Amino acid sequence: MLEPTQVHSEGPTFSRLVAGVMTWGKWGAKLNATDMARLLEQLVERGITTIDHADIYGDFTTEEDFGKALAIVPHLKEKIQLVSKCGIQFPAPGFDHPHKAYQYDAPYIIQQAERSLKVMGVDTLELLLLHRPSPLLDPDAVAEAFARLRSAGKVQAFGVSNFTPQQFATVNSRFPLVTNQVEASMLHLAPFTDGTLDQALELRCKPMAWSPLGGGKLFSETVPAERRALKEAVAQLAEEKGVGLDVLMIAWLLQHPAGILPVLGSTKLSRWENYLQATDVSLSHYEWLHLWMAATGTELP
Ligand SMILES: NC(=O)c1ccc[n+]([C@@H]2O[C@H](COP(=O)([O-])OP(=O)(O)OC[C@H]3O[C@@H](n4cnc5c(N)ncnc54)[C@H](OP(=O)(O)O)[C@@H]3O)[C@@H](O)[C@H]2O)c1
């Protein structure tokens, strides 16, 4: 069983592996309500209780589909922690969004959080994230929205996604944030060197890593020439450890001292059953750095 982890001293307690639902609905597997309910139940049984949404997933339809699934298994509502995101707009049926845009005015943040609650049929979100930074973001407006949502009990904790460390610090100076959800994997190393993980360590805000398996790009038969050495290094160590490549990639993230929470996207239970092995895989400093060097393509200086 997976041990839960506290994201921040003031923040939520989440499962160490988080289920991302971006491709559960219209944008991917198109699970019907029964299949979605079954998958959710199977994940919860295995200790994967934190579910990562965004209002936009499935062209603004996946939260509603998830709500229909939850209505089949309502007993799970008190066992799961729901994360959602808002702020990205694009034209979609039922929405007055004529263009792609980012919108972080207080009324819009509140409106979208309330919509997430309504369509999922729940009373509260454990975490609300601002989906992407906007050049027009006003941290005072954000703080006002967050304060109102929290005092109404509609959202328990707040964070951002894809923000630079300075953008995080700016919002955090007005309202305490608990996490920055960023793309991080052996195929996307920027957060390791751009200050994102250093800031997470400094503030003790555990980061969430989206696409922790790089969207599966290393697993296909043919990988681009520049990734072959990485694949070989991962495959060799995975074999030594007796696990799959995916498990080793997750273990590598888990072992970083920032306490990263990988947000995984598969809709296949068999994959999840493997992923659970990642918490038992231990890498020596040398093994971790060996994979780092394979991922960066350079020796340690
Ligand atoms: N905050 C943001 O801006 C942002 C952006 C993107 C995503 N996200 C979140 O992150 C979540 C995960 O993103 P992701 O789906 O890119 O993550 P991922 O877990 O890195 O990639 C999932 C993909 O990898 C494939 N895969 C996984 N294990 C595999 C294996 N052992 N062999 C072959 N293929 C394998 C999956 O295929 P199968 O489906 O066949 O298993 C799926 O296509 C999303 O659901 C969303 O919640 C957030």
The ligand as a MOL file (V3000), in Angstrom:
LIG
                    3D

  0  0  0     0  0            999 V3000
M  V30 BEGIN CTAB
M  V30 COUNTS 48 52 0 0 0
M  V30 BEGIN ATOM
M  V30 1 N -0.1130 21.0560 -15.2860 0
M  V30 2 C 0.0090 20.8880 -16.5920 0
M  V30 3 O 0.2010 21.8360 -17.3590 0
M  V30 4 C -0.0960 19.5010 -17.1420 0
M  V30 5 C 0.2420 19.2430 -18.4960 0
M  V30 6 C 0.1370 17.9340 -18.9580 0
M  V30 7 C -0.2840 16.9240 -18.1130 0
M  V30 8 N -0.6390 17.2020 -16.8040 0 CHG=1
M  V30 9 C -1.1050 16.1490 -15.8850 0
M  V30 10 O -0.1680 15.0890 -15.9290 0
M  V30 11 C -0.8590 13.8660 -16.1600 0
M  V30 12 C 0.0510 12.8640 -16.7860 0
M  V30 13 O 0.5750 13.3450 -18.0210 0
M  V30 14 P 1.0740 12.2950 -19.1020 0
M  V30 15 O -0.0860 11.4480 -19.5330 0
M  V30 16 O 1.8370 13.0240 -20.1280 0 CHG=-1
M  V30 17 O 2.0580 11.4440 -18.1780 0
M  V30 18 P 2.9460 10.1330 -18.3410 0
M  V30 19 O 2.4880 9.2000 -17.2680 0
M  V30 20 O 4.3550 10.5960 -18.3870 0
M  V30 21 O 2.6210 9.5180 -19.7630 0
M  V30 22 C 1.5020 8.7060 -19.9860 0
M  V30 23 C 1.6960 8.0840 -21.3450 0
M  V30 24 O 2.7760 7.1770 -21.2630 0
M  V30 25 C 2.3460 5.9080 -21.7010 0
M  V30 26 N 2.9550 4.8700 -20.8740 0
M  V30 27 C 3.0340 4.8400 -19.5280 0
M  V30 28 N 3.6700 3.7540 -19.0850 0
M  V30 29 C 4.0080 3.0680 -20.2170 0
M  V30 30 C 4.7040 1.8650 -20.4610 0
M  V30 31 N 5.1590 1.1400 -19.4460 0
M  V30 32 N 4.8790 1.4560 -21.7410 0
M  V30 33 C 4.4030 2.1950 -22.7690 0
M  V30 34 N 3.7410 3.3570 -22.6000 0
M  V30 35 C 3.5540 3.7870 -21.3420 0
M  V30 36 C 0.8600 5.8950 -21.4980 0
M  V30 37 O 0.2930 4.9610 -22.3660 0
M  V30 38 P -0.9910 4.0890 -21.9270 0
M  V30 39 O -2.1350 5.0530 -21.9100 0
M  V30 40 O -1.0260 3.0410 -22.9920 0
M  V30 41 O -0.7110 3.5160 -20.5690 0
M  V30 42 C 0.4970 7.3290 -21.8280 0
M  V30 43 O 0.3960 7.4950 -23.2230 0
M  V30 44 C -2.0780 14.2860 -16.9720 0
M  V30 45 O -3.1180 13.3390 -16.9120 0
M  V30 46 C -2.4480 15.5750 -16.2810 0
M  V30 47 O -3.1870 15.2960 -15.1040 0
M  V30 48 C -0.5290 18.4700 -16.3150 0
M  V30 END ATOM
M  V30 BEGIN BOND
M  V30 1 1 1 2
M  V30 2 2 2 3
M  V30 3 1 2 4
M  V30 4 1 4 5
M  V30 5 2 4 48
M  V30 6 2 5 6
M  V30 7 1 6 7
M  V30 8 2 7 8
M  V30 9 1 8 9
M  V30 10 1 8 48
M  V30 11 1 9 10
M  V30 12 1 9 46
M  V30 13 1 10 11
M  V30 14 1 11 12
M  V30 15 1 11 44
M  V30 16 1 12 13
M  V30 17 1 13 14
M  V30 18 2 14 15
M  V30 19 1 14 16
M  V30 20 1 14 17
M  V30 21 1 17 18
M  V30 22 2 18 19
M  V30 23 1 18 20
M  V30 24 1 18 21
M  V30 25 1 21 22
M  V30 26 1 22 23
M  V30 27 1 23 24
M  V30 28 1 23 42
M  V30 29 1 24 25
M  V30 30 1 25 26
M  V30 31 1 25 36
M  V30 32 1 26 27
M  V30 33 1 26 35
M  V30 34 2 27 28
M  V30 35 1 28 29
M  V30 36 1 29 30
M  V30 37 2 29 35
M  V30 38 1 30 31
M  V30 39 2 30 32
M  V30 40 1 32 33
M  V30 41 2 33 34
M  V30 42 1 34 35
M  V30 43 1 36 37
M  V30 44 1 36 42
M  V30 45 1 37 38
M  V30 46 2 38 39
M  V30 47 1 38 40
M  V30 48 1 38 41
M  V30 49 1 42 43
M  V30 50 1 44 45
M  V30 51 1 44 46
M  V30 52 1 46 47
M  V30 END BOND
M  V30 END CTAB
M  END
